[in-house]
Amino acid sequence: MPGADLAGVHTFRDSRDVDLLLALAAQKKQIVVVGGGLLGLEAAYGLAKAGAPVTLIHLMDRLMERQLDAPAAQLLKSLVARKGIKILLDANTARIHGESHVEGVELADGRRIEAEAVIFAAGIRPNVALAKEAGIPVNRGIVVDDTLQTGASDIFAIGECAEHRGICYGLVEPAYEQARVLAQHLAGDAACYAGSVVATNLKVSGVNVFSAGDFLGSDGSESIVLSDVRHGTYKKLVISEGRLTGAALVGDTNDALWYLELIRTRTPTIKMRTDMMFGRSLALSSEAA
Ligand SMILES: Cc1cc2nc3c(=O)[nH]c(=O)nc-3n(C[C@H](O)[C@H](O)[C@H](O)COP(=O)(O)OP(=O)(O)OC[C@H]3O[C@@H](n4cnc5c(N)ncnc54)[C@H](O)[C@@H]3O)c2cc1C
């Protein structure tokens, strides 16, 4: 991107970046965060909490589109805005202005936002250079099969750099699952990694957010929704063939891990369907009745 090499343009990856962001916030610098995913929201919240005026710019029409459906994202947006963060959606960053240092960000639609610093949190891409040089097949990540083996025998890849069945995971849990399968495989046991049911269970900008599985609701599924915007709560459960297959929660995430267990174990939920939304204890007691 034009201007990305100006002084004052940063990323958010490690503890050195965090020290730098804290210093910027202490100086009350006007900051633009590019990216409305998990990391961008975390960076924006940290900076706003430390006293910096923050504008968050996101390319898509809703925040955290990979984890939340439209109503959940809308609720999150209003809760985050209350923390003093200005949010611009459908905002495509075209260039960064400045002589030697950042002075502003220009969007593709011509809008310009004043800024003394810009933080990029707009996604990660695996560094596949080493594998590529070694002649190992790569796409977005280093391609692995169900035993986590790359295209070369006796060379394996796990974690953020690996691409399994077309997916590069950007969270810790799939990497742990891959590590377990690979350890079994290397120990000579039959083991197969079939992919991970990704779950997000975090405080995003101080707001509890959980999502897992088919949270959008694919064809043939049905959704049960409880929405109480005034109290900052949104819950959506997706059901398919008598089983919970996805969930998205904002605000009240008390039953998140139970929902995740139901999704992962493919537990039949027909008997608890009516009460499942209201939590584990009620649902299990009605199932037993
Ligand atoms: C700010 C931030 C917050 C996050 N929060 C969460 C969270 O709350 N929950 C969650 O699940 N995930 C979170 N993540 C994502 C999570 O950190 C990553 O998914 C996870 O660290 C990936 O693990 P990994 O071992 O595959 O890669 P990494 O943790 O990146 O480790 C790879 C290591 O390999 C080293 N390396 C690279 N190339 C070479 C080479 N050629 N030779 C030798 N060493 C090399 C690197 O220096 C690095 O130490 C967060 C990430 C960031 C940046």
The ligand as an SDF file (V2000), in Angstrom:
LIG
                    3D

 53 58  0  0  0  0  0  0  0  0999 V2000
   -1.5890  -10.1550   19.3910 C   0  0  0  0  0  0  0  0  0  0  0  0
   -2.0630  -11.5780   19.1390 C   0  0  0  0  0  0  0  0  0  0  0  0
   -3.0630  -12.1000   19.9320 C   0  0  0  0  0  0  0  0  0  0  0  0
   -3.5190  -13.4160   19.7330 C   0  0  0  0  0  0  0  0  0  0  0  0
   -4.4960  -13.8830   20.5320 N   0  0  0  0  0  0  0  0  0  0  0  0
   -4.9110  -15.1590   20.3790 C   0  0  0  0  0  0  0  0  0  0  0  0
   -5.9080  -15.7120   21.2520 C   0  0  0  0  0  0  0  0  0  0  0  0
   -6.4100  -15.0490   22.1560 O   0  0  0  0  0  0  0  0  0  0  0  0
   -6.3050  -17.0100   21.0530 N   0  0  0  0  0  0  0  0  0  0  0  0
   -5.7610  -17.7790   20.0600 C   0  0  0  0  0  0  0  0  0  0  0  0
   -6.1340  -18.9650   19.9430 O   0  0  0  0  0  0  0  0  0  0  0  0
   -4.8170  -17.2840   19.2290 N   0  0  0  0  0  0  0  0  0  0  0  0
   -4.3760  -16.0010   19.3550 C   0  0  0  0  0  0  0  0  0  0  0  0
   -3.4240  -15.4970   18.5020 N   0  0  0  0  0  0  0  0  0  0  0  0
   -2.9150  -16.3640   17.4240 C   0  0  0  0  0  0  0  0  0  0  0  0
   -1.8490  -17.3010   17.9740 C   0  0  0  0  0  0  0  0  0  0  0  0
   -0.8420  -16.5330   18.6120 O   0  0  0  0  0  0  0  0  0  0  0  0
   -1.2420  -18.1110   16.8360 C   0  0  0  0  0  0  0  0  0  0  0  0
   -2.2630  -18.8390   16.1630 O   0  0  0  0  0  0  0  0  0  0  0  0
   -0.2130  -19.1210   17.3520 C   0  0  0  0  0  0  0  0  0  0  0  0
    0.8210  -18.4410   18.0280 O   0  0  0  0  0  0  0  0  0  0  0  0
    0.3670  -19.9230   16.1890 C   0  0  0  0  0  0  0  0  0  0  0  0
    1.3330  -20.7980   16.6890 O   0  0  0  0  0  0  0  0  0  0  0  0
    2.4990  -21.3300   15.7770 P   0  0  0  0  0  0  0  0  0  0  0  0
    3.3860  -22.1410   16.6560 O   0  0  0  0  0  0  0  0  0  0  0  0
    1.9320  -21.9770   14.5550 O   0  0  0  0  0  0  0  0  0  0  0  0
    3.2610  -20.0380   15.2260 O   0  0  0  0  0  0  0  0  0  0  0  0
    4.0500  -18.9340   16.0550 P   0  0  0  0  0  0  0  0  0  0  0  0
    3.5070  -18.7520   17.4160 O   0  0  0  0  0  0  0  0  0  0  0  0
    4.1210  -17.7600   15.1340 O   0  0  0  0  0  0  0  0  0  0  0  0
    5.4930  -19.5660   16.2060 O   0  0  0  0  0  0  0  0  0  0  0  0
    6.3540  -19.7860   15.0940 C   0  0  0  0  0  0  0  0  0  0  0  0
    7.7750  -19.6650   15.5980 C   0  0  0  0  0  0  0  0  0  0  0  0
    8.6580  -20.1000   14.5660 O   0  0  0  0  0  0  0  0  0  0  0  0
    9.7230  -19.1910   14.4630 C   0  0  0  0  0  0  0  0  0  0  0  0
   10.2520  -19.2780   13.0800 N   0  0  0  0  0  0  0  0  0  0  0  0
    9.7120  -18.7680   11.9460 C   0  0  0  0  0  0  0  0  0  0  0  0
   10.4900  -19.0830   10.8870 N   0  0  0  0  0  0  0  0  0  0  0  0
   11.5290  -19.7960   11.3440 C   0  0  0  0  0  0  0  0  0  0  0  0
   12.6870  -20.4040   10.7470 C   0  0  0  0  0  0  0  0  0  0  0  0
   12.9010  -20.3170    9.4210 N   0  0  0  0  0  0  0  0  0  0  0  0
   13.5470  -21.0630   11.5600 N   0  0  0  0  0  0  0  0  0  0  0  0
   13.3190  -21.1640   12.8990 C   0  0  0  0  0  0  0  0  0  0  0  0
   12.2550  -20.6090   13.5190 N   0  0  0  0  0  0  0  0  0  0  0  0
   11.3850  -19.9280   12.7600 C   0  0  0  0  0  0  0  0  0  0  0  0
    9.1170  -17.8290   14.7850 C   0  0  0  0  0  0  0  0  0  0  0  0
   10.0970  -16.9250   15.1960 O   0  0  0  0  0  0  0  0  0  0  0  0
    8.1590  -18.2320   15.9400 C   0  0  0  0  0  0  0  0  0  0  0  0
    8.8090  -18.2230   17.1750 O   0  0  0  0  0  0  0  0  0  0  0  0
   -2.9620  -14.2070   18.6890 C   0  0  0  0  0  0  0  0  0  0  0  0
   -1.9460  -13.6500   17.8850 C   0  0  0  0  0  0  0  0  0  0  0  0
   -1.5010  -12.3700   18.0930 C   0  0  0  0  0  0  0  0  0  0  0  0
   -0.4230  -11.8080   17.2210 C   0  0  0  0  0  0  0  0  0  0  0  0
  1  2  1  0
  2  3  1  0
  2 52  2  0
  3  4  2  0
  4  5  1  0
  4 50  1  0
  5  6  2  0
  6  7  1  0
  6 13  1  0
  7  8  2  0
  7  9  1  0
  9 10  1  0
 10 11  2  0
 10 12  1  0
 12 13  2  0
 13 14  1  0
 14 15  1  0
 14 50  1  0
 15 16  1  0
 16 17  1  0
 16 18  1  0
 18 19  1  0
 18 20  1  0
 20 21  1  0
 20 22  1  0
 22 23  1  0
 23 24  1  0
 24 25  2  0
 24 26  1  0
 24 27  1  0
 27 28  1  0
 28 29  2  0
 28 30  1  0
 28 31  1  0
 31 32  1  0
 32 33  1  0
 33 34  1  0
 33 48  1  0
 34 35  1  0
 35 36  1  0
 35 46  1  0
 36 37  1  0
 36 45  1  0
 37 38  2  0
 38 39  1  0
 39 40  1  0
 39 45  2  0
 40 41  1  0
 40 42  2  0
 42 43  1  0
 43 44  2  0
 44 45  1  0
 46 47  1  0
 46 48  1  0
 48 49  1  0
 50 51  2  0
 51 52  1  0
 52 53  1  0
M  END
$$$$
